[in-house]
């Protein structure tokens, strides 16, 4: 037998303990980096999901604004310029067109009315429209408020806009 292997070396167990301690510290440091990377990537994924839900809610609200624009233009083409919501149309039709549910969200039109200048009671409806100091028609400004919602993510987007419609009676 080889005596070199059978005789305990005095510094060998200390070296083995140092390597085990060093390996444990390295494993601990790598574990901390791994956990922190996992947390950061999870938070980033959550932020991306929330931002995607915000974009979806905004797009639903914008779809509601587009629906209101279509209705306004169609009513003007029919000769109807007074169309306050909920105006003289049936409530069922307004609710069907202005409260639309999609698979993953919805939009709801809250307000369609002539715009009132802040600090006054003057409605921007039937305002004379001049071009080169010649009266060529009238214009109306409509205030439209639409809310888009994504219920799964509990996200709501509110779009408020003004729509100017020019009614020309002079054709070039």
N, C-alpha and C positions, 0 to 999 in steps of 0.2 A: 504494500500500500504506500501510496504517496503521502508523506507526512505533511506536505504543504497543504493538502486539502482537508486533512483531518484535524489539523491544529487550528483552533480559532484565532483569527487575526483580530488584534485588538481594535483597530480603526475601521474594520469592515462593517460592523453593525451601525456605527455612527454615520458612515457614509450612506448606507442603505436608508437610514432614517432621514438624512438630509435630502436624498433624492425623492423619497416618498413625500416629504413635506413640500419640497419644491414642485413636485407634480400636482399636489393638492392645491397649492397656491395658483399655479397656472390654470388648472381646471376651474377654480373659483373665478379667476379673472375672465377666462373665456366664457364661462356661464353668465357672468354679469353682462359681458358684451352681447351675448346671444339673446338674453332676456331684454336688454335695452333695444336691440335691433328689432325684436319681435314687437315690443310696445310701440316703437316709432312707426313701424310699417302698419301696424293695426290702426294707430291714430290717423295716419295718412289715408288709409283706405276708408276710414269713417268720414274723414273730411271730404274725400272725393265723392262718396255716396251722398253726403249732405249737399254738396255743390251741385251734383247731378239732379237731386230732387228740387233744389232751388231753380235750376234752369228749366226743369219740367214744369214747375208751378208758374214760372214767368211765361213760358210758352202757352200754357193753358189760358192764362189771363190775356195774352196777346191774341189768342184765337177768339176769345170773347169780344175783344175790341174790333177785330176784323168782322165778326158777325154783326155787331152794331153798325159798323160802316156800311156793310151791304144793305142792312135794313134802312138806314138813313137814305142812302142813294136810291134805293127802290121806291121809298115813299116820296122823295122829291120828284122822281120821274113820273109818279102817279099824280102829282100836283098837291100832295099833302106835305105842308111844311111844318105843321104843329104836331109833334110826335113825342110829347113828354112821356117818360116811362114812370109808372104804368099808365099810359095815356088812354085813349079812347078804344084801344084794341082789347080783345078778350084777354082775360087774365090767363086762361089756359094756353093760348098761343104764345104770349109773352113768357110764361114760365117754361114752356117747352123749348123756345128758342134761346132764352136768356139764362137758363139754368141747365147746363148740359153736363152729363156724367160720361166719363170715358172709363176705360178699363182700370187705369191706375191714377185717376184724378178727375177733377171737374173744374168748371168755371161758373161764376155767378155774376151777372151784371147787377150792380147795385144802384147805378144812377145814370140816367140819360136825360139831361135837361139843358135848356139854354144857359150859357155861361153868364154869371153876374159879376160885374167888375168889383174887385175888393174895395170895401169902404163906401160903396154906393148901392143903390137898388136898381141900377140900369142894367137891363138884360141886353145881351149882345144878340138880338134877334131883329131882323129886318133893318139892319144898319145900311145906310146908303153906301154904294160902292162906286167910286169915281176912278176914271182913268183919264189922265191928261185934263183934269178938271171938268170932265163930262160924265154925268151920271149914266152908268151903263147897267146898273142892276142893284141888287141888295145882297148882303151876306149875313149868314147866321153862324154863330159859334156855339157848338154843343160841348158840354162837359160830360165826359164819359168816365165812369169808375167801374172797373171789373176786378174781381178777386179770383185768382187761380189757386187751387188747393191740391196737395198731394197728401191724402190722409195717412198712408202707410208711414211716411216719414214725419208727419205732423208739421208740414211746411206750407206756408201761405204767402202768396205774392199778390200785392195790390198794385194795379196799374191805373193811374189817373192821367187822362189826356184830354186835349182840346181838339175838336174837329171843326174846321172852317169850311162852310159850304157857300159857294158863290152862285147866286141866281142871276144870270145875265138876261136882260131882255133886249139887249142890242147885240146883234150877230154881225161879225165881220166877214 
